[in-house]
Amino acid sequence: LFTPDKPFYHKRGIIDAFESVDIAHAAGGKSIIAHPIHSKLEWSFMKELVDHGLDGIEVYHHSANWFEKRRLRRFAKKNNLLVTLGSDFHGVYYPHYFGLNIKKDLAWIKKEMK
């Protein structure tokens, strides 16, 4: 259904991260960086996005170890960002990701909420 010769195909364009923040806000949404450790994002680049209006960051993701999650939490708190959690479940193509570290991450979130 989604190949170029089918009715639901839509060619994807490329936008930069700053434009994506603007688009999310224009649509009434929030802009969140997904799995910054997995994506190997530079801290300076994330700070530029914060200065541009970024709303949140995915702290709890299986690609980040305990130290990295702690550093991301501090970054989020310092920059008044929303903190998110993701299983990064992409369906049958990546079934081994589903549930990794979710229980540990939920325990951390519960602790922080107290």
Phi and psi in degrees as a GROMACS rama.xvg file:
@    title "Ramachandran Plot"
@    xaxis  label "Phi"
@    yaxis  label "Psi"
@TYPE xy
-112.214  8.97698  PHE-2
-80.9338  161.102  THR-3
-53.2264  -26.2908  PRO-4
-94.1245  9.10859  ASP-5
-110.619  161.983  LYS-6
-67.9669  -23.0347  PRO-7
-100.53  10.5438  PHE-8
-70.8696  138.449  TYR-9
-141.521  120.872  HIS-10
-69.1071  129.3  LYS-11
-86.8356  139.134  ARG-12
-98.1642  173.833  GLY-13
-114.566  128.49  ILE-14
-125.719  157.937  ILE-15
-88.5688  169.791  ASP-16
-62.9548  -36.5313  ALA-17
-66.9661  -39.4863  PHE-18
-65.5155  -35.981  GLU-19
-65.8696  -35.927  SER-20
-61.1507  -46.6508  VAL-21
-62.774  -41.8556  ASP-22
-64.518  -44.0013  ILE-23
-59.6153  -45.2303  ALA-24
-67.1411  -40.7813  HIS-25
-61.81  -29.5646  ALA-26
-87.0802  1.19378  ALA-27
84.853  13.6579  GLY-28
-103.33  -172.932  GLY-29
-111.588  148.774  LYS-30
-105.546  125.148  SER-31
-128.162  134.091  ILE-32
-80.2824  124.586  ILE-33
-91.2998  139.079  ALA-34
28.1421  68.4289  HIS-35
-64.6357  -28.2217  PRO-36
-71.2334  -46.8304  ILE-37
-59.6145  -37.9234  HIS-38
-81.681  -4.74345  SER-39
56.603  43.7877  LYS-40
-76.1261  140.215  LEU-41
-75.2663  143.463  GLU-42
-61.9387  -37.5922  TRP-43
-64.3826  -36.7509  SER-44
-67.8898  -41.3319  PHE-45
-63.4066  -36.8851  MET-46
-65.2927  -37.8117  LYS-47
-61.1512  -40.2515  GLU-48
-66.1128  -38.9788  LEU-49
-58.8915  -47.1023  VAL-50
-63.1476  -24.3918  ASP-51
-85.713  -10.7668  HIS-52
120.09  12.5646  GLY-53
-52.884  140.818  LEU-54
-100.523  -25.8447  ASP-55
-163.768  175.433  GLY-56
-146.631  139.429  ILE-57
-81.0188  101.608  GLU-58
-81.9561  -43.698  VAL-59
-95.4636  100.055  TYR-60
-147.149  146.957  HIS-61
-62.0266  -17.7989  HIS-62
-79.1154  -14.8761  SER-63
-98.8084  131.748  ALA-64
-81.117  179.519  ASN-65
-57.5643  -46.0389  TRP-66
-61.8521  -44.3635  PHE-67
-65.5993  -39.6987  GLU-68
-63.4267  -40.0185  LYS-69
-62.736  -44.3816  ARG-70
-64.5445  -40.6801  ARG-71
-64.4935  -40.716  LEU-72
-60.8732  -43.7814  ARG-73
-64.0492  -41.2956  ARG-74
-60.6096  -44.5312  PHE-75
-63.0957  -45.2742  ALA-76
-64.4799  -45.0044  LYS-77
-61.0071  -33.9549  LYS-78
-104.543  11.9647  ASN-79
54.0654  48.2181  ASN-80
-100.883  149.345  LEU-81
-66.624  147.495  LEU-82
-113.493  130.644  VAL-83
-122.63  165.282  THR-84
-126.73  142.644  LEU-85
-143.103  142.151  GLY-86
-82.0234  -19.3191  SER-87
60.0676  34.8703  ASP-88
-76.8971  117.925  PHE-89
-111.633  31.9811  HIS-90
77.8386  -154.913  GLY-91
-66.2068  -14.9327  VAL-92
-75.1557  -28.0403  TYR-93
-133.697  54.4919  TYR-94
-65.4921  -22.9097  PRO-95
-70.7687  -15.1276  HIS-96
-80.0188  -27.4448  TYR-97
-62.1686  124.304  PHE-98
87.4898  -4.84086  GLY-99
-63.6781  122.865  LEU-100
63.7855  5.32513  ASN-101
-61.6897  -44.0178  ILE-102
-61.8325  -42.2922  LYS-103
-64.2834  -43.6349  LYS-104
-65.0512  -40.4404  ASP-105
-63.951  -36.2819  LEU-106
-63.7305  -42.3053  ALA-107
-62.3634  -44.3439  TRP-108
-62.626  -44.1966  ILE-109
-59.2634  -43.6811  LYS-110
-62.3444  -44.0941  LYS-111
-67.2575  -33.945  GLU-112
-67.6336  -29.1852  MET-113
